[in-house]
Amino acid sequence: MLRQRVITALVLLAILLPALFAASPVPFIALSVAMIAAAGWEWARLNGVTGAAALATGAVCGALCLALWGLGAVDRPLPGLWLASAAAWVVGGAWLIRGGVSGWPKLPRGLRWFVGVIALCVAWLAMAQARTFGVNFLLSLFMLVWAADVFAYFFGRALGGKLSAGRKLAPAISPGKSWEGVWGGMLGVLIVGFVWIGVDQRWDTGSASLFTRLNAVGPWLLILACLFLSAMSVVGDLIESLVKRSAGMKDSSQLLPGHGGVLDRIDAMLPTLPLAMMLVSVAGAGA
């Protein structure tokens, strides 16, 4: 299993890194379209849509992303879309988590399908637009999500239940997650944010990071944004776990041997990508 995970990771890096660091954003944006199409296929299967219909869902996601790209949405300021996405994720995310695993299948299948397709396409648009801001900006956004996850894991392992009187975060959805993990993830994101600002100030990184853009408005915005985005990355993770449990599946697919599916790798990014773009847009700190 470890060898399989390592091989898959190396193959993914060999594909992703050249596209990410290309002089033009086009290779990475094109690669991300394929990734979202694969995630769309997985989403359909998680919601009882199989066979050709699931493949068609992936095609629909890819086609919508290409249409948005062709219409120039990637290069256009979209503050209204990011605000609407933020509201949907905050309100809808809280509602879905409160409803739990049993609440998800009660929603009409068509609605579940539609919500997933829209969420994937909006996240793609945010990721594509973030790449046009610069590699440093996009990497800082990715690192925010990764730091929240890594710090949450280690803090959860070390302190899980010790500071919260044994209360779990969402035991019916993801029994392994603890409040200590959430707090540790937030702390980790803050540490990464301040370190990244120092790197931006010392070296020419080609573009300002998310953290530097937010800090330009004020340290208060940086801190609040880091806490908010870290929390929302947990929401994205919990919602995918909820959907998988409802479907009786451990992973969204086996497209990435040893790592599960594409959705398993990007679930926390689905809310954080558009919400980060919303914060930068509203704060007037965008490129």
C-alpha positions as CSV (number, residue, x, y, z in Angstrom):
1,M,0.0,0.0,0.0
2,L,2.8,2.4,0.9
3,R,4.6,1.7,-2.4
4,Q,1.4,2.3,-4.3
5,R,0.8,5.6,-2.6
6,V,4.3,6.7,-3.3
7,I,4.2,5.8,-7.0
8,T,0.8,7.5,-7.4
9,A,2.1,10.6,-5.7
10,L,5.2,10.8,-7.9
11,V,3.1,10.3,-11.0
12,L,0.8,13.1,-10.0
13,L,3.6,15.5,-9.2
14,A,5.3,14.7,-12.5
15,I,2.0,15.8,-14.2
16,L,1.0,18.6,-11.9
17,L,4.3,20.5,-11.3
18,P,5.2,21.3,-15.0
19,A,1.6,22.5,-15.6
20,L,1.6,24.6,-12.4
21,F,4.9,26.3,-13.0
22,A,4.4,26.8,-16.8
23,A,4.9,30.4,-17.9
24,S,1.3,30.5,-19.0
25,P,-1.7,29.6,-16.8
26,V,-3.2,27.6,-19.6
27,P,-1.6,24.2,-19.0
28,F,-2.7,24.2,-15.3
29,I,-6.2,25.5,-16.1
30,A,-6.6,22.8,-18.7
31,L,-5.4,20.1,-16.4
32,S,-7.8,21.3,-13.7
33,V,-10.7,20.9,-16.1
34,A,-9.9,17.2,-16.4
35,M,-9.6,16.9,-12.7
36,I,-13.0,18.5,-12.1
37,A,-14.5,16.3,-14.8
38,A,-13.2,13.2,-12.9
39,A,-14.6,14.6,-9.6
40,G,-18.0,15.1,-11.4
41,W,-18.0,11.4,-12.3
42,E,-17.3,10.5,-8.7
43,W,-20.0,12.8,-7.4
44,A,-22.6,11.2,-9.6
45,R,-21.6,7.7,-8.4
46,L,-21.8,8.8,-4.8
47,N,-25.4,9.9,-5.4
48,G,-26.7,6.8,-7.1
49,V,-26.0,7.9,-10.7
50,T,-24.0,5.2,-12.4
51,G,-22.8,3.9,-15.8
52,A,-23.2,6.2,-18.8
53,A,-25.1,8.8,-16.7
54,A,-22.1,9.1,-14.3
55,L,-19.7,9.6,-17.3
56,A,-22.1,12.2,-18.7
57,T,-22.0,14.1,-15.4
58,G,-18.2,14.3,-15.6
59,A,-18.6,15.5,-19.2
60,V,-21.1,18.1,-18.1
61,C,-18.7,19.4,-15.4
62,G,-15.8,19.6,-17.9
63,A,-18.0,21.3,-20.6
64,L,-19.3,23.9,-18.1
65,C,-15.7,24.7,-17.0
66,L,-14.6,25.0,-20.7
67,A,-17.6,27.2,-21.4
68,L,-16.8,29.5,-18.5
69,W,-13.2,29.7,-19.7
70,G,-14.3,30.4,-23.2
71,L,-16.6,33.2,-22.1
72,G,-13.7,34.9,-20.3
73,A,-15.0,34.3,-16.7
74,V,-11.5,33.3,-15.6
75,D,-10.1,36.8,-16.2
76,R,-13.2,38.7,-15.0
77,P,-13.8,40.1,-11.5
78,L,-16.7,38.1,-10.0
79,P,-17.4,39.5,-6.5
80,G,-21.1,38.7,-6.7
81,L,-20.4,35.0,-7.5
82,W,-17.9,34.7,-4.7
83,L,-20.3,36.3,-2.1
84,A,-23.1,34.0,-3.2
85,S,-20.9,31.0,-3.0
86,A,-19.7,32.0,0.5
87,A,-23.3,32.4,1.7
88,A,-24.3,29.0,0.2
89,W,-21.3,27.2,1.8
90,V,-21.8,28.8,5.3
91,V,-25.5,28.4,5.5
92,G,-25.9,25.2,3.4
93,G,-22.8,23.6,5.0
94,A,-24.1,24.1,8.5
95,W,-27.6,22.9,7.5
96,L,-26.2,19.7,5.9
97,I,-23.9,18.9,8.8
98,R,-26.8,19.4,11.2
99,G,-29.0,17.0,9.2
100,G,-26.3,14.4,9.3
101,V,-25.8,11.3,7.2
102,S,-29.5,10.4,7.4
103,G,-30.6,13.8,6.1
104,W,-28.6,13.7,2.8
105,P,-30.6,10.9,1.0
106,K,-33.9,12.7,1.9
107,L,-33.0,15.5,-0.6
108,P,-34.1,14.8,-4.2
109,R,-31.4,13.1,-6.2
110,G,-31.6,15.7,-8.9
111,L,-31.0,18.5,-6.4
112,R,-28.0,16.6,-4.9
113,W,-26.6,16.1,-8.4
114,F,-27.1,19.8,-9.3
115,V,-25.6,21.1,-6.1
116,G,-22.5,19.0,-6.6
117,V,-22.0,20.0,-10.2
118,I,-22.3,23.7,-9.4
119,A,-20.0,23.5,-6.4
120,L,-17.3,21.7,-8.5
121,C,-17.6,24.3,-11.3
122,V,-17.4,27.3,-9.0
123,A,-14.4,25.8,-7.2
124,W,-12.7,25.2,-10.6
125,L,-13.4,28.8,-11.6
126,A,-11.9,30.1,-8.3
127,M,-8.8,27.9,-8.8
128,A,-8.4,28.9,-12.4
129,Q,-8.7,32.6,-11.5
130,A,-6.3,32.2,-8.6
131,R,-3.7,30.8,-11.0
132,T,-4.0,33.9,-13.1
133,F,-3.1,35.9,-10.0
134,G,0.2,34.0,-9.9
135,V,1.7,30.7,-8.8
136,N,2.6,32.1,-5.4
137,F,-1.0,33.1,-4.8
138,L,-2.4,29.7,-5.8
139,L,0.2,27.8,-3.8
140,S,-0.5,29.8,-0.7
141,L,-4.2,28.9,-1.1
142,F,-3.3,25.2,-1.4
143,M,-0.9,25.4,1.5
144,L,-3.6,26.9,3.7
145,V,-5.8,23.8,3.1
146,W,-2.9,21.4,3.5
147,A,-1.7,23.1,6.7
148,A,-5.2,22.9,8.2
149,D,-5.3,19.2,7.4
150,V,-1.8,18.3,8.6
151,F,-1.9,20.3,11.8
152,A,-5.4,19.0,12.6
153,Y,-4.2,15.4,12.2
154,F,-1.2,15.8,14.6
155,F,-3.1,17.9,17.1
156,G,-6.0,15.5,17.0
157,R,-3.7,12.5,17.6
158,A,-1.8,14.2,20.4
159,L,-4.7,16.1,22.2
160,G,-7.9,14.6,20.9
161,G,-10.6,14.8,23.6
162,K,-8.2,16.2,26.3
163,L,-9.3,19.8,26.0
164,S,-12.9,19.4,25.0
165,A,-13.9,16.9,27.8
166,G,-14.1,14.1,25.3
167,R,-16.5,15.8,22.9
168,K,-16.1,14.8,19.3
169,L,-16.5,17.3,16.4
170,A,-19.1,15.2,14.4
171,P,-18.9,11.6,15.6
172,A,-21.8,10.4,13.3
173,I,-20.1,11.8,10.2
174,S,-16.3,11.5,10.9
175,P,-15.6,9.8,14.2
176,G,-11.9,10.6,14.0
177,K,-12.2,14.3,14.0
178,S,-11.9,16.2,17.2
179,W,-12.2,19.8,18.3
180,E,-8.6,19.8,19.2
181,G,-7.8,19.0,15.6
182,V,-9.8,21.9,14.4
183,W,-8.1,24.3,16.8
184,G,-4.7,22.9,15.8
185,G,-5.5,23.3,12.2
186,M,-6.4,27.0,12.8
187,L,-3.1,27.5,14.6
188,G,-1.2,25.8,11.8
189,V,-2.7,28.0,9.2
190,L,-1.9,31.2,11.2
191,I,1.7,30.0,11.5
192,V,2.0,29.3,7.8
193,G,0.4,32.6,7.0
194,F,2.8,34.7,8.9
195,V,5.8,32.7,7.7
196,W,4.6,33.1,4.1
197,I,4.3,36.9,4.5
198,G,7.9,36.9,5.7
199,V,9.0,35.0,2.6
200,D,7.1,37.3,0.3
201,Q,8.8,40.3,1.9
202,R,12.3,38.8,1.7
203,W,12.3,37.2,-1.7
204,D,10.8,38.0,-5.1
205,T,8.1,35.3,-5.4
206,G,6.7,36.7,-8.6
207,S,3.2,37.5,-7.1
208,A,1.8,38.3,-3.7
209,S,0.4,35.4,-1.7
210,L,-3.1,35.2,-0.4
211,F,-1.7,35.9,3.1
212,T,0.2,39.0,1.9
213,R,-2.9,40.4,0.1
214,L,-5.0,40.0,3.2
215,N,-2.4,41.4,5.5
216,A,-2.1,44.5,3.3
217,V,-5.6,45.4,4.5
218,G,-4.6,44.7,8.1
219,P,-3.4,41.9,10.4
220,W,-6.9,41.7,11.8
221,L,-8.2,40.6,8.4
222,L,-5.4,38.1,7.9
223,I,-6.2,36.4,11.3
224,L,-9.9,36.3,10.8
225,A,-9.6,35.0,7.3
226,C,-7.2,32.3,8.3
227,L,-9.5,31.1,11.1
228,F,-12.6,31.3,8.8
229,L,-11.0,29.5,5.8
230,S,-9.5,26.8,8.1
231,A,-13.0,26.2,9.6
232,M,-14.5,26.0,6.2
233,S,-12.0,23.5,5.0
234,V,-13.3,21.3,7.8
235,V,-16.8,21.8,6.5
236,G,-15.8,20.7,3.0
237,D,-14.2,17.6,4.4
238,L,-17.2,16.8,6.7
239,I,-19.7,17.2,3.8
240,E,-17.8,14.8,1.6
241,S,-17.6,12.3,4.5
242,L,-21.3,12.7,5.0
243,V,-22.1,11.9,1.4
244,K,-19.7,8.9,1.3
245,R,-21.2,7.5,4.4
246,S,-24.7,7.9,3.0
247,A,-23.5,6.0,-0.1
248,G,-21.8,3.3,1.9
249,M,-18.4,4.1,0.3
250,K,-15.1,4.6,2.0
251,D,-13.5,6.5,-0.9
252,S,-15.0,8.5,-3.7
253,S,-13.3,6.2,-6.2
254,Q,-10.0,4.4,-6.8
255,L,-8.8,6.8,-9.6
256,L,-5.7,7.6,-7.5
257,P,-4.4,4.2,-6.3
258,G,-3.6,4.4,-2.6
259,H,-5.1,7.8,-2.3
260,G,-8.8,7.2,-3.1
261,G,-10.5,9.5,-5.6
262,V,-10.2,13.1,-6.8
263,L,-12.9,14.3,-4.5
264,D,-11.1,12.8,-1.5
265,R,-8.1,15.0,-2.4
266,I,-10.0,18.3,-3.1
267,D,-13.0,18.1,-0.7
268,A,-11.6,20.7,1.7
269,M,-10.8,23.0,-1.3
270,L,-14.3,23.1,-2.6
271,P,-15.4,25.8,-0.1
272,T,-12.0,27.4,0.6
273,L,-11.2,28.3,-3.0
274,P,-14.2,30.5,-3.7
275,L,-14.3,31.8,-0.2
276,A,-10.7,32.9,-0.4
277,M,-11.5,34.7,-3.7
278,M,-14.4,36.3,-2.0
279,L,-12.2,37.7,0.8
280,V,-9.6,39.0,-1.6
281,S,-12.3,40.5,-3.8
282,V,-14.3,42.2,-1.0
283,A,-11.1,43.5,0.7
284,G,-10.0,45.1,-2.6
285,A,-6.7,43.2,-2.4
286,G,-7.1,41.3,-5.6
287,A,-4.7,41.6,-8.6
